[in-house]
Each structure stands twice: as C-alpha cells, then as structure tokens.
Amino acid sequence: MFPDLTRDDVFRLETRRLWLRWPRLADVQAIVRLAGEKAIAEMTARIPHPYPPEDAERFIFQSRRSNADGQGLVLAITPKGKPNSLIGVVGIGPGLETGKPTLGYWLGTPHWGQGYATEAARALIDAFFAYGEEDELMASARVLNPGSRRVLEKCGFAYQGSGLAELPARGGYYPADHFRLDRRAWESLKTWGHTGLVREPASVDAGQELSLVH
C-alpha cells in the first residue's frame, strides 16, 4: 500500500502547523489520556473505553509493524515545534470489512475546533496518492458524529450512502455514513484550491541520518 519511503521510522510529514511522525512507546500516556476519553472512544471502531495502557502499547507496536511492512501508515499528530507532544493520530490502512485503503483519525478534545484533524488528514491523503499506487480511499463516520463528517467533506470525500459499520470496540455494528475519494478528484481539488486544499504535497522529511527516540 505504501512505498519504501514511508517504511522507516524517520519518515515524517510537515504541514503549516503540524508535524506527523511514527508513534512511539513514549506516546502511551498521551494516547491513554486523550483517546481514552468517552467522547473520543465511542466514535471509533477499535478504541476501548477506558483505554488500558497495555492496549495503547499494543496499538503502537501494531502500527509500527504495519508502517514497516507498508500495509498501512499510522502517524502521530503533534504541533510543529513540539514533536514529543502527541495530540491525536491519523492513519490509512485496510478497512475492517472491505480491506480497501481506509482513512481513520482522532484528535484529543482540548484541540478540537482548530482545524488540526483536517490539516493532518489532508497531509496523509496527499502522501497516499503521491507515493502509493491505489486510486481510491474510503472512510466512514458514525451518523451521530457530524464533526468527523465535516473533516471528510473538507478533504473532498464524496458521500456514498449510509449503512452499518463494524465497531469491534463498541461490541457490534452501528449506523455510519460512508465516503469515497479517488485520485482524480483529489488532484482536481488541489488544482482548483477547493476549500483551502494545499496545492503542493505536504513537505516530507525522511532523512536517513536522523534517529528518533522510541
């Protein structure tokens, strides 16, 4: 799904306000504190509530393994200038039901309302289409989560209809809105500058000299 460029833990994406990097074990407490909030967890497919530290550690190990083998790309969202301060997570990986590339994200409640989720999602989407070979990306949002739907719409996703989505951490299937974004639509949106989409890919830093603390 992702090329060699993204498969080293020095890979990162930089946007105007954010620095997106591989998750580390040092992020466990931030993930437990932020993702473990009921307002966050109940909108996701895989995050339990409460969120035990051992589950957060397992998530980090699984994410790093997926990043390393190219089956997905999960990145910690951090403010620019504060790369050790995780405020959320954004990722693309195989969907639970379809296996197709699917976008997912969450952002800690103290950071809502500032456009960070949209900014992070756009950067990863741009990397997905710029460096990968797949031509479409899927996403879903619970019907009672209008904030997530707005993020997807701002990223150019087209509504495909409503249905049930499997949410293992919630114990079953729940109503969700389904969305799709293809390569042609993304390139058109970038060219037109629609809804503030960046015209160039987010800057990438995958320097081989840098070592990160895990």
C-alpha positions as CSV (number, residue, x, y, z in Angstrom):
1,M,0.0,0.0,0.0
2,F,2.9,2.4,0.9
3,P,6.4,2.5,-0.7
4,D,9.8,2.1,0.9
5,L,9.9,5.9,1.6
6,T,7.4,5.6,4.4
7,R,8.7,2.4,5.9
8,D,11.4,3.8,8.1
9,D,10.6,5.5,11.4
10,V,12.5,8.6,10.4
11,F,9.6,9.4,7.9
12,R,7.5,12.4,8.8
13,L,5.2,14.9,7.2
14,E,5.2,18.6,7.9
15,T,2.3,20.9,7.4
16,R,1.8,24.6,8.2
17,R,1.1,23.9,11.9
18,L,1.8,20.1,12.4
19,W,4.5,17.5,12.4
20,L,3.3,14.0,11.7
21,R,5.6,11.1,12.7
22,W,5.6,7.4,13.6
23,P,4.0,6.7,17.0
24,R,6.5,5.8,19.8
25,L,6.2,4.0,23.2
26,A,6.7,7.4,24.8
27,D,3.3,8.3,23.4
28,V,1.4,5.7,25.6
29,Q,0.3,8.1,28.3
30,A,-0.9,10.8,25.9
31,I,-2.8,8.2,23.9
32,V,-4.4,6.7,27.1
33,R,-5.4,10.2,28.4
34,L,-6.7,11.6,25.1
35,A,-8.1,8.6,23.1
36,G,-9.5,7.1,26.3
37,E,-12.0,9.9,26.8
38,K,-15.5,8.6,26.2
39,A,-16.2,11.4,23.6
40,I,-13.3,10.1,21.5
41,A,-13.5,6.3,22.0
42,E,-17.2,5.9,21.4
43,M,-16.8,7.4,17.9
44,T,-14.1,4.9,16.9
45,A,-14.1,1.2,15.8
46,R,-11.2,0.0,17.8
47,I,-10.5,2.2,20.8
48,P,-11.9,0.8,24.1
49,H,-13.2,2.9,27.0
50,P,-11.5,3.1,29.3
51,Y,-8.2,2.6,27.4
52,P,-5.7,0.4,29.3
53,P,-2.0,1.3,28.8
54,E,-1.3,-2.2,27.6
55,D,-3.8,-1.7,24.8
56,A,-2.1,1.6,23.8
57,E,1.2,-0.2,23.8
58,R,-0.2,-2.9,21.6
59,F,-1.6,-0.3,19.2
60,I,1.8,1.3,18.9
61,F,3.6,-2.0,18.2
62,Q,0.9,-2.9,15.6
63,S,1.1,0.5,14.0
64,R,4.9,0.4,13.7
65,R,4.8,-3.1,12.3
66,S,2.2,-2.1,9.7
67,N,4.2,1.0,8.8
68,A,7.4,-1.0,8.4
69,D,5.8,-3.6,6.1
70,G,4.0,-1.0,4.0
71,Q,0.5,-2.4,4.8
72,G,-0.6,1.0,6.3
73,L,0.7,4.3,7.6
74,V,-0.2,5.5,11.0
75,L,1.2,8.8,12.2
76,A,1.1,10.7,15.5
77,I,-0.2,14.2,15.2
78,T,2.0,16.7,17.0
79,P,2.2,20.5,17.0
80,K,5.1,21.9,14.9
81,G,7.9,22.6,17.3
82,K,6.6,20.1,19.9
83,P,7.2,16.7,18.2
84,N,7.0,14.9,21.5
85,S,3.5,16.2,22.3
86,L,1.0,13.8,20.7
87,I,-2.4,15.4,20.3
88,G,-4.0,12.8,18.0
89,V,-3.5,10.1,15.4
90,V,-4.2,9.8,11.7
91,G,-3.8,6.7,9.6
92,I,-4.6,4.8,6.4
93,G,-4.9,1.0,6.4
94,P,-7.0,-1.9,5.2
95,G,-10.7,-1.4,6.1
96,L,-12.2,-3.9,8.6
97,E,-14.8,-5.1,6.2
98,T,-13.6,-4.4,2.7
99,G,-9.8,-4.5,3.1
100,K,-9.6,-1.4,0.9
101,P,-7.4,1.6,1.9
102,T,-9.4,3.5,4.6
103,L,-8.7,6.7,6.4
104,G,-9.1,7.0,10.2
105,Y,-8.2,9.6,12.7
106,W,-8.9,11.0,16.2
107,L,-7.9,14.2,17.9
108,G,-7.9,15.0,21.6
109,T,-10.8,17.1,22.8
110,P,-8.6,20.0,24.0
111,H,-7.6,20.5,20.4
112,W,-11.0,20.4,18.7
113,G,-12.3,23.3,16.7
114,Q,-8.9,24.4,15.3
115,G,-8.8,22.5,12.0
116,Y,-6.0,20.2,13.1
117,A,-7.8,17.0,12.1
118,T,-8.5,18.3,8.6
119,E,-4.9,19.6,8.2
120,A,-3.4,16.2,9.3
121,A,-5.8,14.2,7.1
122,R,-5.1,16.3,4.0
123,A,-1.3,15.7,4.5
124,L,-1.7,12.0,4.8
125,I,-4.1,11.8,1.9
126,D,-1.7,13.7,-0.3
127,A,1.1,11.3,0.7
128,F,-1.1,8.3,-0.1
129,F,-1.9,9.5,-3.6
130,A,1.6,10.9,-4.3
131,Y,3.6,7.8,-3.2
132,G,1.1,4.9,-3.5
133,E,-0.5,3.2,-6.5
134,E,-4.1,2.9,-5.3
135,D,-6.6,5.1,-6.9
136,E,-9.3,5.4,-4.2
137,L,-9.6,5.9,-0.5
138,M,-12.5,5.0,1.7
139,A,-13.7,6.5,5.1
140,S,-16.7,6.2,7.4
141,A,-18.1,8.3,10.2
142,R,-20.8,7.4,12.7
143,V,-24.1,9.2,11.9
144,L,-24.0,10.9,15.2
145,N,-20.6,12.4,14.6
146,P,-21.1,15.5,12.4
147,G,-17.6,16.8,13.2
148,S,-15.9,13.8,11.6
149,R,-18.2,14.1,8.6
150,R,-17.2,17.8,8.2
151,V,-13.5,16.8,8.2
152,L,-14.1,14.2,5.4
153,E,-16.1,16.7,3.3
154,K,-13.3,19.3,3.7
155,C,-10.9,16.7,2.4
156,G,-13.0,16.2,-0.7
157,F,-14.6,12.9,0.2
158,A,-17.9,12.2,-1.6
159,Y,-20.8,10.7,0.3
160,Q,-21.7,7.2,-0.8
161,G,-24.6,6.4,1.5
162,S,-25.4,5.2,4.9
163,G,-25.3,1.7,6.3
164,L,-23.9,-0.4,9.2
165,A,-20.2,-0.3,10.1
166,E,-18.4,-2.9,12.3
167,L,-17.1,-1.3,15.5
168,P,-15.4,-4.1,17.5
169,A,-14.7,-1.9,20.5
170,R,-18.3,-0.9,20.7
171,G,-19.5,-4.5,20.5
172,G,-21.2,-4.7,17.2
173,Y,-22.5,-2.8,14.1
174,Y,-23.7,0.8,14.2
175,P,-25.2,3.2,11.7
176,A,-22.5,5.1,9.7
177,D,-22.1,7.3,6.7
178,H,-19.7,6.0,4.1
179,F,-17.4,8.2,1.9
180,R,-15.0,7.7,-1.0
181,L,-12.2,9.8,-2.5
182,D,-10.5,8.9,-5.7
183,R,-7.2,10.1,-7.2
184,R,-8.7,12.2,-9.9
185,A,-11.0,14.1,-7.6
186,W,-8.1,14.7,-5.2
187,E,-5.9,16.1,-7.9
188,S,-8.7,18.3,-9.2
189,L,-9.4,19.7,-5.7
190,K,-5.7,20.5,-5.3
191,T,-5.6,22.2,-8.7
192,W,-8.6,24.3,-8.0
193,G,-7.5,25.1,-4.5
194,H,-11.0,24.0,-3.4
195,T,-11.8,24.6,0.3
196,G,-8.2,25.6,1.0
197,L,-6.6,22.3,-0.1
198,V,-2.9,22.6,-0.4
199,R,-1.6,22.9,-4.0
200,E,1.6,21.0,-3.3
201,P,2.2,17.8,-1.2
202,A,3.0,18.4,2.4
203,S,6.7,18.5,2.8
204,V,8.3,15.2,3.6
205,D,11.4,14.6,5.7
206,A,12.8,11.0,5.5
207,G,16.4,11.9,6.1
208,Q,18.5,8.8,6.8
209,E,20.7,10.5,9.4
210,L,18.0,11.2,11.9
211,S,17.3,8.7,14.8
212,L,14.2,9.0,16.9
213,V,13.7,8.1,20.5
214,H,11.1,5.4,21.0
